[in-house]
Amino acid sequence: MKFHPIISAALIIPLVCSCARITPADYVNPFIGASTSTDLAGVYHGLGKTFPGATTPWGMVQVSPNTITGGDNGPGYSYEHETLEGFAFTQMSGIGWYGDFGNLLVMPTTGPMYKTAGLADGSVKGWRSHFDKSTETAEAGYYAARLTDYDIRVEASAAPHSGILQFTFPECEDSRIQIDLARRVGGSSTRQHVRVVDRHTIEGWMYCPPEGGGWGHGGGKADYTVYFHARFSRPFTDYGFWSADIPAGMTFHRDEMVSREFLDKVSEAELVTETDSLDGTHIGFYTQFPTQKDERITLRVGISYVDIQGARNNLRSEIADKSFERVRSEARALWNDALGRMEIRGGTDDERTIFYTALYHTMIDPRIFADVDGRYVGGDGAIHSPNHDFVKRTIFSGWDVFRSQMPLATLVYPEVTHDLINTLITLADESGKGYFERWEIVNAYSGCMVGHPALSVVADAYAKGISDFDAERALEIGERTSATGIDPALGYNPGSISTTLEDAYGDWCLGRFAEMTGHEEIAARYYENSMAYKRIFDAEKKWFRPRLEDGRWMEWPANGRLTDGYGCVESNAYQQGWFVPHDIDGLVELLGGREAALADLTAFFEATPDDFHWNSYYNHANEPVHHIPFLFNRLGAPWLTQQWTRKICANAYRNCVEGLVGNEDCGQMSAWYVLAACGIHPVCPGETTYEITSPVFDEVKIRVADGKTFVIKAENNSPTDIYIQTAELNGQSLSRLQLDHADIVKGGELILRMGAEPVGR
């Protein structure tokens, strides 16, 4: 199926004959969430912030259209924009904090040549072009659009370490392909190099340090070099470079890159034609030629973070001289293989599209960081040769993804979790830091968000049978990680609810891991530390409250626990206070018992707006609340878990550009949907328990290890029959609506009989 978001409310009819088999990739709509608009979101965080371009499962390369460089536009694309700057070979998915990548920006043009993309309002002229929204098409591993200012059709596809662009030109004497080597989302590369290898090939690199902006406006410490090897199908007859003279002291950060002053400097860039190589601080390459009507020219590019030889090898190993259609077909096959580990039956066309697109979005990160030969750049900046059995990965959005995305990977794609844990261990060693980072990007310890999410991933994986890593080393690193958390002298983090609760859970995970690896004394110490949450519970206010360093409570605000930022990160105390997943019984006791806790939890949900957009109650648009609907199961009211997860699935996820109510956050928002729509979700990663809830689909087949399959069937399922009447696991009745991980991975069948009325109410 090809998706054109202008018809965003409905599934596009597949362009296949009625007898053709519809595959999982047919249901992927990469436009879901592809907006950064704060107006549509109604909040500064924006919507999904996904990109619609071509990539492969966990691939290093993402060949995607870019519509914007400045501002908090992490994916470099937003659907409501009307012009394109070009097509880049690297992108981030679903993030805020100004983003990064967007490297090697390629743009086909005709007519006069510009040396900058210019501005969308036309105040600075450039190569930027309007594009025909009716021709904009995206599917798994493919993107296409027509540039109306040039009448050029652009198609994109990808392999794991390489990508391909195909341009269909009009008849023109002055056709051209331009490559901006300086461009970077949220900033700029600060040094670049390009060399003409032969009359079809160029190669080079772009250095992207924090001084150039990027992740966190430079505060995320992303420091990387992108190497490329690019082959044009048409030989160069007229080519050259441009080099802008950027004055010393002019910054390279997000909005400065699209300032009139900066763009005017780039517009004045010198053209260089008497050489075959160039270095600079803001350079580009062009090749120009006459074209006949509908003449096709392809550009094949290998990408590496290691060296130019790595980029050459990556291109030769994956694309070489393959046709565009073959690359596209192979990308689609990779997606069908990965998506095919989960099969669904039932639901509407829109629900199936939402499901497989969500699963697709969980497979962008943690992406491959090693070359095809296994070499990678380590945390020490050195090149490491493979001497292990894991693939080096990058982009661990820990605070987000430990909740749903990593448990999903551990269940369905355990090799990814295995790779990530080994990556984090080697990074801690190679960097010399000796602890796990909470938000890693290209080896950088960005420090983004709070808590110790890697401890959750390690404990959860080990508990579920993923143990092919150095457990003793992981425990040592884990203890150093914990030491960066809760103040041991106070037993809480001064002024913070969020960090105290998240660090307490991290310590529980570390205790769990220590216990599983035979270190009982260490386990006991961290289990005790995990009770730190009790030290910031105010019995008078009957809720969590930040304490100051001297033990006094921080002043209670007029709006109480609904006050945003009151000791909390991206949340209020009401939302964050439910985060005690490792000791729910203890939390219930603090709240005055089951009835009091259940009443408060019920009120929390009943005050939530039906559209689940950003709000002060159950704020599905952000991660701290994602486990909360499943607490009803633990409080003996499973029908409320069923009611609310079905409502969230129906109202917070849609088959349209605005189909995600919050940032995708590297797979977390989508992973929540995948698990909940299947009818299972963990409350506490590190335990092996999944809470059972009401499935969206009549049947889900999960392909697990050793070729086994676990099936979840929902009989008499419908939009009104959402309540579980009975549950049987392999023919045996379940007394509680819970599953153990071992029950799933050994294969079997869970049968849920559904009805219109709650059971046990």
N, C-alpha and C positions, 0 to 999 in steps of 0.2 A: 504494500500500500504506500502511496506517496501522499504526504501531508502538505497541504497548503493552508497556512494558518488563517487566511482570510475567511475560511469556512470553519472557524475554530470550534464551533459548538457541536459538530457532529463528525463522526468517523467518515473518512473518504472511502468511497467504494473501491475495492481493489481492482487494479487494471489487469486482471487475469480472467481467463475463461472460467465458467462456473464449475468446471471439473477440477480446477487446480487446487492443490492443498494449500491452505493458509498456514504459514509458519509463524513462530513467535516474532521474528523480525518484522513481519508484515504489520504487526500491531504497534510498533514503536513510532511515536510521534515526538521527535526531538524539539519541537516548538513548545511543548508543555514546559511552562516555567521560564521561557526565554524572554524575560522582561526585567529591567532594573528600575522601572518606573515607581517613584515614590508616590505619585499622584494616584495611581491605580491601587497601590498597596495601602495608602492612607497612613503610612508611617515611614520614617526615614530609612528603615532597613530594606524597603523595597520588597519585591516578590521573589520568584525562584532564582533568578540570576543564572540560569543555565545557558549553554550555547547550543546552536542548532547544527553546527558543522559536523564533518565526517571524522569518525575515530573508530577504534577497535576496542574490544574488552581490555581495560586497564592499560591501554596503549600509551606510549611515550608521546605520540604525535596526535594532534587534533587540528585538522585543516578546516578552518571556520571563518565565516565572514565577520568582519569587524566594522562596527558603525561608530565607535567612539573611543577616544584615548583618555580623556581627562575625567575627573570626578570619581565617585564611588560606583564604578561600573566594571566590576571584577571580570566578567566574561568577555568584555570588549564589544558586546552586542546587546542591543535592546530592540525588541520587535517594532515598537512604535516609531523608531527612527526611520527616516525616509531616504537616507543616503548611506553609501558604503565607502569606507576608507581603503578597503582591500581585504586580502585573505591571508591570515597568519597560520603558522604551523604548530603553535603551542597555545593552549588556553587553560584557564582555571574554570572550575564548575561550581556554581552555586554559592559563592562566597561574597562577603562584604569586605571591609577594610581596604578598599581601593584596588585590590587585585594585583596580578603580576602576569608575566609571560606575554602572549601576543607578539611573539618574535617572528622575524623573517616575513614582513608584510609585503605581499605581492599584489600588484594591480595592473591589469591590462588597460591600455588607453589608445585613443586615436587623436589625431590633430595636434595642436600645440602641446609641448611638454611642460609640465609643472614639476617642481622639486619638493613639494609638500602636498599633503592631502587637503589642506585648506580647512575652512570652517563650513559647517552645514548651512549657516545663514548666508553664505556667499560673501561675507565681508572680507575674507581672505580667499582668493581664488586658488584652486588646486586641482589635483586629479580626482578628488572625490566625485562619485557619481550617484545619481538617483537610481533606484532599481525597481523593477516591475514586481509588485507584491503578488500579482496573480500568477507569476512564473516562479516565485520563490518556493522551492520544494526541498523537503528534508526527509530522510529515512535512515535507518541504521546503516552507517557506513557510506552515506552519500548526501550531497547538498548541491543545489543548483539555483541560479537566478540569472536574469537578464539585466545587464547594466544599460539603462535606457539612454544615458548621455552619450554612450559609445556604440549602442546596438551590438554589444558583445555578450554572448552567453558564457557563463562560467560554471563549470562542474568540478566538484571536489570529491576525492575519496582518500582512503588511508590504509596503511598497513601498520603493524605495531610500532615500528621505528622509522617510518617513512610515509610520505604522502605524495599525492598526485593532483595536479590541476589541469583541466582541459578547457581551452578557450576556443570558442567558435567566433571568428571575426567577420565583420562585413567587408565589402570591397573598399579598400582605402589605401592611399599611397603612404600614409604616415601612421601605421599601426605600431604598437609598442608594448613591451612588458617591462614594468618597473619594479624594483625591489628596494624597499626602505629597510636598511640594516640597523638603523638607530631605534626604530619604533619598539615600544614596550608599553603594555597596559599599565597605567598608573605612573608612568615615568619614561625613562629612556635608557638604552644601553649607553655606556659612557665612552667606550672604545670599540671600533669595528675594523675588520680586515676582510678584503675580498680579492680574489685572484682569478684571472681567466686561465683555465687549464688548457682548453682547446676550444675550437669554434662551436662546441656544443655545451661546454661545461664551465661552471664557476664553482668556487668553494671558498669558505672563509669562516669567520666567527664573529660573535657579538658578546662583549663582556658587560654583565649586568650586576653591578654591586649595589649595596644599599644607598650609596650616594646618588644613584640614578633614580631613586624613588622605588616604585614597585610595591611589593607586599607591605602593607601598613604604612604607606607613604615613606618607605625606607626603614620604618621602625621594626619591621618584621625580619630584618637582617638577611633577607634573601641575597645570596652572593653566588652567581653562577655564570658560566660561559656556555653559549649555545654554538655548536659547530654544525656546519651544513655542507652538503655536497649536492649540487643541483645540475640536472641535465635537461637541456631544451631540445625538443624534437626538431626545431628549425635552426640551422647553423647561423652564427653571428656574421653579419656582413657590415653592420653599422652599430657600434656599441660604445659605451663609455660609462663614466661615473659622475656623480656630483658630490661635492664636499662643502659643507657649511662651516663658516668661521664663527664658532660659538664663543663669545667673550668670556674671559675668566670671571668667575663669580656668578655667572648666570646659572640658576639651578635647573635640575632635570626632573623635578617632581611633578606629580599629576597635573594640576591645572596650569602650571607654568608652561607645560608642553603645548598647550593650546592657546597661550596668550598671543595677542597681536604682535607684541615685541619679538617673541621667540619665532613665530611663523614668518614674520617679515625677514628675519635673519636667514632662515632656511630658504625662503624664496629667492634670496640673493646668492645662493650657493654657486660656487664656481663649477663649470663643466670641465671634466678632465678626460681627454681622449688620447693622449700620447703615451699611455702606459697600459700594462696588463695587470697591474695590481695597485691597491690603494689602502692606506690606513687613515683613520681619522676619528673625530669625535661625533660626527653626524654625517654619514656618507650613504650613498645609494648606488645602484647599478641599473643600467637600462640597455635594452637592445631593441632596435627599431627596423621596420621592414614593410614593404608593400604586401597587402593581402588581397586574395580573391574572395568573392562572396562565399560564406560558409566554410572558409578555410579553418581547419582545426590545428591547433598547436598545443602540445602538452609540455608540462614542466614536472619532472620527477625529482623529488628531494629526499635525501637521507638526513636525519637529524641525530646528533649525539651530544651528550654533556661531557664526553671524555676527550675526544680529539677529532681532527679532520679525518684521520684514517678510520676511526669508528663510524663517522658519518658515511664514508665511502662504502665500508663493509655492510652497514645497515641497508643502504640503498640496493647494493648488488645482491644481497641475500634475499631481499623481500620483493622488490619491484623489478630491478634490472630493466629489461626492455618490454615488460608486460604492457598490454594494451590497457587503456583506461577501463574498459568494460570488465576485463579480467580482474583488475585490482578491486573494482567495485564488487564483483561477484565473490571474490575471496573474503573481502571484509564482511559481506553479508553472511557468508558461511560461518565465519568466526562468531558472529553474533547469534546465529541460530543454534550453534553448538552450546554456547554459554547460556543463552536464555532458555534453551531446551531442557536444562536441568530442573526446571519447574514447568509443569503442564497444568493448565486450568480448563475446566469445563463449566459452562453456565455463565451467568452474568450477562450484561448487555455488551454491545460492541464497544461503547464508551468505557465501560468498566474493564474490559479486557485490554483496551488501549492504555488506560491509566496504569493497569497492573504491569504490563510488559515494558512500558516506558519507565515506570518507577524502577523495575528491576534493571533496566538498561542504565539508568542514572546511578545506580549503586555500583556499577562496574566502570566508572571513570577513574576513581581513586580508591586505594593507593596505587598509583600508576607505576609502570616499569621505569626504572631509572638507569638500568644497566644496558649496555649494547648487546647485540646478538651474540657476541663472543663472551659475554658475561662480565666484561670489564666495567668498572664504575669508578666515579670519583667519590672518595670517602670523606668522612668528617674531618680528616686532617688535610684535605685538599689534594692528596696524592691519588694516583691512579692505582687501583687494586685489581689484580688478576683473580679470576674465579678459582677458589680452592675450597668451595663449599657447595651445598646442594640447594641453595635458595637464590631467588632472583631479588636483587636490590630494588627496593621500591621507594617512592617518595609521595609526599602530601598525606600526612596523617593528621587529620582534623580532629584530634583526640577528644576534646570536650564535647563535640557533636556526636561522633560516630560510635563511641563505646556503648551507646544506649541501644541502638537497633542495627546499624549497618555492620558493625563487626560481629555481633552475634549471628546475623544473617550469613555473612561470609563464612564464619566458623561452621555453620550448619551445612551450607550448600557449596561453598567454595573454600574448603579448608586449606588448600594450597596457598591461597592469598594470605590468610591469617598466619600460616607458617612462615611465609616470606617476610611479612611485616614484623613479626616478633624478632626474627633473626636480624632484620635490618636495624631495628631499634637497639638491639644489643650491640651490634658492631658499631653503630653510630656513637653510642655512649663510650665505647672503648677508643675508637679512632679519633673522636673529637677531643678526648682528654677530659671531658666534663664528668663522665662517670655516672650520670643519672639519665633517666628516660625523659625525653622532651614531651610536652603535652600537645604541641602543634608544630610538627616538623614540615619544612618545605626545602627541597634541594639541600639537605644537610643542615639547614639553619635551625637553631634553637630560637624560634620566634617569640616564645613566651606568651603566645596568644591565649586568652581565656584563663581558666582556673582549674584546680584539681590535679589528679594524677591518673589520667585516663589509661595510660599504658599499663598500669597495674591491673586495671579491670580486664584489659584485653589478654594479658598474660595469664591471669588466674582463670578467666573464663575458658580460654583455649586449653589450658592444662587439665582443667576439670572435665573437659569434653574430649580428651584423648589426643590433643595435639601437643606432643612432648618432644619433638625432634629439634630441640635447641638446648643450649647449655643452661640447665635449670639452676645450677649452683651460681653461675655468673649472673643470671637473671635475678636471683634473690639478692645478691650483693648490690647490684645496680638498683634494685627495688628499694633496698634500705636507704641508699643514698638519696633516692628520689623522695622517699617519705620525709627525710631530714630537711627537705626544702619546704615542708608544709607547716603543720600545726606547731605553734610555739610550745615546746615541751615544758617550759617553766609555767606557762599559764594553762595549758590544756585546751586552748582555743586560739583562733586567729583574731586579734583585736580589731574591732570595727567591722567585722565581716560575718554575715550568715553564710553566704555562698561558699567561701573558701573553707570555712570550718566544716560545713556539712559534706562538701565534695571531698575534702582531704580525709575526713573520718571514714567515708566509704572507701577511699583509696587504701587506707590503712587496714580496713577489713579485708580487702582483696589481697593485700600483702600477707596478712595473717593466714588467710585461706590457702594461698600459694605455699607459704612456709609449712603449714600443716600437711598439705598434700605431698610435699617433698621431704617429710620426716623431721622437720625442725620444730618440735613442739614448744620449746621455750620461746623461740622467736615468735611463733604463732600467738602464744598467749599474750606477749607484750603488745603486739599490734591489734589483737582483738580488744584488749583493754583500751588502747588508743582510739579505737573506732567508736568508743562511747563518748567521745568529745562533744557530740551533738547535744548531749544532755546539759552540758555546761552553759549553753546559750539559750536554754529554754526558760522563759520567764513565767513562773507559775501564776503570777498576778495577771498578766496579760493573756495567759494561756496560749502563748505562741512564741516562736523564736524571735530573738532580739539581739542585735549586736552589742557586745560588751567592749568596753574600753580597756586599755592596758592595766589600769588600776583596779579593775573588777567592776566598776560602776557600769550601769546600763547606758547605752546611748539614748539620748532623749527620744521619747516616743512621739512620732509625728502626728499631726492633726488627722491625717487620713489613715493612720494606723498601718496595718500590714498590707494595705493596698498601695502604699507609697513606693513608686518606682525608685530603685537605686538605694533604698534604705538598707544598707549593709549587703546589697545583692548586686549581682552582675547580670545585666539584661533581663531583669525580673524584679518582682517585688517579694516581700517576705511571705505572702500568702502562697505564691507559686513555688518559691524555693523551699519553703518549710516542709513540704511533703517529701523532700528528698532524703529519706533515711531508709533506702531499700534493703539494707543489710540487717535492720532490726525493726521490722514493722511492728512487732509486738511491743517493743519498748516505746515506739512512737505513739501507739494507741494508748498505752498506759499514761504517758504524759498528757495526752489529750482528754483524759478522763474516762477512758474505756471505749468499748466497741460502739455503743450507741451514740456517744458524743462525737467520736471520730467519723462515724458514718453520716451523721446529720451534717457535720461541717463539710465533709467531702461532697455530699449531695448538693448542698447550697453552693459550693464552689462551681459545680458544673451547671446548675440551673441558672446561674447569673451570667453564663457564657453566651455571647451572641451566636445566632444560628450559623453565620457564615464563617466563624472561627478566625476571623481576621484579628489582627493584633489587639489585645484587650488585657484587662487586669485580673482575669480569672483563669479559666483553662485556655492558655495562650498557645494553641498548637503551632503557631507560627514560629515558635522558638523552642529550643531543646529541653530546658529544665523540667518541663511538665510531661514529657513524652511517656513516662512510666505510669503516670497517675491514673489513667482510666482502668488499669489492671489491678489497682489497689482494692477496688470493690470485690474482686475475687477473694482477696485475702481477708476482707472484712465480712465475708459470709453473705454478700449480696451479689452473686455472679451475674444476675440478670441486668444489673446496672452497668457492669463491664460490657456485656453484650449490647445493651441499648446504646451506650455512648460510643463504642468503637464503630458500630455500624453507622451512626450519625456522622462521626468524624470522617469516615471513609467516603460517605455520600456527599458531604458538604464542604470539606476542606481540600478535596482533590477533584479536579475536573479535566476534561479533555479539551483544553484550550490554552492559549498563551498565558492567561492569568490563572492557570490550573493548580498552582502551588501557593498557599497563603503566606509562606515565608521563604527565606533563603533555603535552597536545596542543601547547602552545607555539606558538599562532598559526598552525598549519598544518604545522609541521615533521614531527611524528610521523606524520601522515597522508600527507604528501607522500612520505616515504620509502617507505611501503607502495605508493602509486600507481606510482612509478617502478620499484621492485623487482618488483612483481607484473606489470608490463608486460615485464620482462626487461632493463631498462637503468637505469643510475645513474652519475653522475659520481663520480670520486674527487677531482678537483681543479677546482672551478669556476674559470673563467678560462682553462682549456684547453677545447677544443671536443670532447673525447673522452668518450664514454659507454662504460662497461664493460658487456658483455653477460652476462646471467645467465639463470637458468632461470625462464621466465614461469609464473605461476600459471594463466594463461588460454590457451586454445587459439588465440585470435586477438584482437589488439588493433588497432583502427584509430585513428590519431591525426590529427585534422584540423589541418593546419598552414596557413601563409600561402598566399594566392592560391588558395584552394579545393583545394589538393593534400592528398593523404592518404598517410600512411606506415603500412604494415601489418606487424605482427609476427605470424608464424604459428608455432605450436609443434605439429608433427605427432607423433602417438603420445604426447601429453602425458598424464600421470596422476600421482597422488600417489606412485607408485613409480618411474615413468619420468621422473626429474627431471634427468637428465644429458644435456647437449648432445652429440650424436654428430657432427653436421655443421652448418655454418652457411653459408647462401648469401645474398648481397645482390644483388638484381636479377639472379639467375641465376649470379653469380660466387662461387666458394668463397672464404671468408674464412680467412686463415691465422692471424689473431688474433681473439679474441672482443671486438672493439671496433668502435664506430661513430663516425663524425664527425657533428657537428651538421648539416653541409651535406648529408650523405647523407639525413638525415631530412627536412629542410625542403624539399628539392626533390622529395619524394615517392618512393615505391618500395615494395619489399617485402623483408623479411628473413624467411627460412624457416629454422627450427631443427628438426632431426630429433632427437627425444628417445629416450632408452633408460634401462634400469635400471642400467647399469654405467658408471662413470666412463671417460672417454676420455683417454689420455695419462698415466694414473697410473703 
